[in-house]
Amino acid sequence: MYPWSGKNIYFIGFMAAGKSTIGSAFASYLGWPFVDTDTYIEESAGKSVPEIFAEQGETAFRDMETDAIRNLAQRKNTVIALGGGAVLREENWQLLDASGITIWLNIPVSAVDRRVATSSQRPLLAGLSDSERRKKIRTMMQARKLYYQRARVKINCSGKQPVNKVVFDLFERLLYES
């Protein structure tokens, strides 16, 4: 039994920070289920996140995201990766803090830009030139930093570490901090 048993573990951070990749690997390491809120929303809505943004707008997506967090917060012993903007609503923070441990994966702008440069799945960056995209990433990351810093555990990543090393280091850190 882990010191955090009975709680969920929430991965937060900017888009392309590795929340789903590391979260999924961490869930496997613990033997717990893994849920990505974007996938959860897509399955519930029957549409992709870019389609939701295009057809209903960001506010409707954020409402769906809050509903997803509300539902998932009722679970126990689940690893959950949240969308990058999920931290912008106080209601979401209340749900996260009451039901689990938040882990912020903090990576540099350059790593995010490298990961999203060829993606068409990032509606907030769609249609931007390379320089506009980097500027928007930098601006958004700076605006969200105060929210991300509320996380109980902060992990600085270069975006180049092997996933298994990040998972093992995180596991040890949680053991000693719990």
C-alpha positions as CSV (number, residue, x, y, z in Angstrom):
1,M,0.0,0.0,0.0
2,Y,1.3,3.4,-0.9
3,P,1.1,6.5,1.3
4,W,-1.2,8.0,-1.4
5,S,-3.5,5.1,-1.7
6,G,-7.2,6.1,-1.8
7,K,-6.3,9.3,-3.7
8,N,-6.0,10.0,-7.4
9,I,-2.8,11.3,-8.9
10,Y,-3.3,14.2,-11.3
11,F,-0.7,15.3,-13.9
12,I,-1.0,18.9,-14.9
13,G,1.1,21.1,-17.1
14,F,1.2,22.8,-20.5
15,M,0.2,21.1,-23.7
16,A,2.7,18.5,-24.9
17,A,4.5,18.5,-21.4
18,G,4.2,14.7,-21.4
19,K,1.3,14.3,-19.0
20,S,-0.4,11.5,-20.9
21,T,2.9,9.7,-21.7
22,I,4.3,9.9,-18.1
23,G,0.9,9.5,-16.5
24,S,0.2,6.3,-18.4
25,A,3.6,4.9,-17.6
26,F,3.2,5.9,-13.9
27,A,-0.2,4.2,-13.8
28,S,1.3,1.1,-15.2
29,Y,4.1,1.2,-12.6
30,L,1.5,1.5,-9.8
31,G,-0.9,-1.0,-11.4
32,W,-3.6,1.7,-11.4
33,P,-6.0,2.7,-14.2
34,F,-5.1,5.7,-16.3
35,V,-7.5,8.3,-17.8
36,D,-6.6,11.2,-20.1
37,T,-9.3,13.9,-19.7
38,D,-9.1,14.9,-23.3
39,T,-9.8,11.3,-24.4
40,Y,-12.6,11.0,-21.8
41,I,-14.2,14.2,-23.2
42,E,-13.8,13.0,-26.8
43,E,-15.5,9.7,-25.9
44,S,-18.3,11.4,-24.0
45,A,-18.9,14.0,-26.7
46,G,-18.4,11.7,-29.7
47,K,-16.1,14.4,-31.2
48,S,-12.4,15.3,-31.1
49,V,-11.1,18.2,-29.0
50,P,-10.4,20.2,-32.2
51,E,-13.9,19.6,-33.4
52,I,-15.4,20.7,-30.1
53,F,-13.3,23.9,-30.2
54,A,-14.3,24.6,-33.8
55,E,-18.0,23.8,-33.3
56,Q,-18.7,24.9,-29.8
57,G,-15.8,27.1,-28.7
58,E,-13.3,27.0,-25.9
59,T,-15.8,27.8,-23.1
60,A,-18.0,24.8,-24.0
61,F,-14.8,22.6,-24.0
62,R,-13.8,24.0,-20.5
63,D,-17.3,23.2,-19.2
64,M,-16.9,19.6,-20.5
65,E,-13.5,19.5,-18.9
66,T,-14.9,20.5,-15.5
67,D,-17.7,17.9,-15.8
68,A,-15.0,15.3,-16.6
69,I,-12.9,16.3,-13.6
70,R,-16.0,16.3,-11.3
71,N,-16.8,12.7,-12.5
72,L,-13.2,11.4,-12.3
73,A,-12.6,13.0,-8.9
74,Q,-15.1,10.5,-7.5
75,R,-12.7,7.6,-8.3
76,K,-9.9,6.4,-6.2
77,N,-6.4,5.1,-7.1
78,T,-6.5,6.5,-10.6
79,V,-3.8,8.4,-12.5
80,I,-5.4,11.2,-14.5
81,A,-3.8,13.5,-17.1
82,L,-5.5,16.8,-17.4
83,G,-5.6,19.2,-20.3
84,G,-3.2,22.1,-20.1
85,G,-6.0,24.7,-19.4
86,A,-7.8,22.6,-16.7
87,V,-6.0,24.5,-14.0
88,L,-7.6,27.8,-15.0
89,R,-10.8,27.2,-13.1
90,E,-10.9,27.4,-9.3
91,E,-13.7,24.8,-9.2
92,N,-11.3,22.3,-10.8
93,W,-8.6,23.0,-8.2
94,Q,-11.1,22.4,-5.4
95,L,-11.9,19.0,-6.9
96,L,-8.3,18.1,-7.5
97,D,-7.1,19.2,-4.1
98,A,-10.0,17.3,-2.4
99,S,-9.4,14.0,-4.2
100,G,-5.8,13.7,-4.9
101,I,-2.2,14.8,-5.4
102,T,-1.3,17.2,-8.3
103,I,2.0,16.8,-10.1
104,W,3.2,19.6,-12.4
105,L,5.3,18.6,-15.4
106,N,7.2,21.7,-16.2
107,I,9.1,21.7,-19.5
108,P,10.7,24.6,-21.4
109,V,9.0,26.5,-24.3
110,S,11.5,25.0,-26.8
111,A,10.5,21.4,-25.9
112,V,6.8,22.3,-26.2
113,D,7.4,24.0,-29.5
114,R,9.4,21.0,-30.8
115,R,6.6,18.7,-29.9
116,V,3.6,20.7,-31.3
117,A,5.3,22.0,-34.4
118,T,3.7,19.4,-36.7
119,S,0.6,18.7,-34.7
120,S,-2.9,19.5,-36.0
121,Q,-4.4,18.5,-32.7
122,R,-3.7,21.7,-30.9
123,P,-6.7,24.1,-31.5
124,L,-5.2,27.0,-29.5
125,L,-2.1,27.0,-31.8
126,A,-3.9,26.3,-35.1
127,G,-2.9,28.4,-38.1
128,L,0.0,30.2,-36.6
129,S,3.4,30.7,-38.2
130,D,6.4,29.3,-36.4
131,S,7.3,32.6,-34.7
132,E,3.6,33.3,-33.8
133,R,3.3,29.8,-32.3
134,R,6.5,30.2,-30.2
135,K,5.3,33.6,-28.9
136,K,1.8,32.2,-28.1
137,I,3.3,29.2,-26.2
138,R,5.6,31.5,-24.2
139,T,2.7,33.9,-23.4
140,M,0.3,31.1,-22.4
141,M,2.9,29.3,-20.3
142,Q,3.7,32.5,-18.5
143,A,0.0,33.3,-17.9
144,R,-0.6,29.7,-16.5
145,K,2.5,29.4,-14.4
146,L,0.9,30.7,-11.2
147,Y,-1.8,28.1,-11.6
148,Y,0.6,25.2,-12.3
149,Q,2.7,26.3,-9.3
150,R,-0.2,25.4,-7.1
151,A,0.6,21.7,-7.7
152,R,1.8,19.7,-4.7
153,V,4.7,18.2,-6.6
154,K,6.7,20.1,-9.2
155,I,8.9,18.2,-11.7
156,N,11.2,20.1,-14.1
157,C,11.7,18.1,-17.3
158,S,13.9,18.9,-20.3
159,G,11.5,16.9,-22.4
160,K,14.4,14.5,-23.3
161,Q,14.6,12.3,-20.2
162,P,13.6,8.6,-20.7
163,V,10.0,8.1,-19.5
164,N,11.0,5.3,-17.2
165,K,13.6,7.5,-15.4
166,V,11.0,10.2,-14.8
167,V,8.5,7.6,-13.5
168,F,11.0,6.0,-11.1
169,D,12.2,9.4,-9.8
170,L,8.7,10.6,-9.3
171,F,7.8,7.4,-7.5
172,E,10.7,7.8,-5.1
173,R,9.9,11.5,-4.6
174,L,6.3,10.7,-3.7
175,L,7.4,8.0,-1.3
176,Y,9.5,10.4,0.6
177,E,7.1,13.4,0.5
178,S,3.9,11.6,1.4
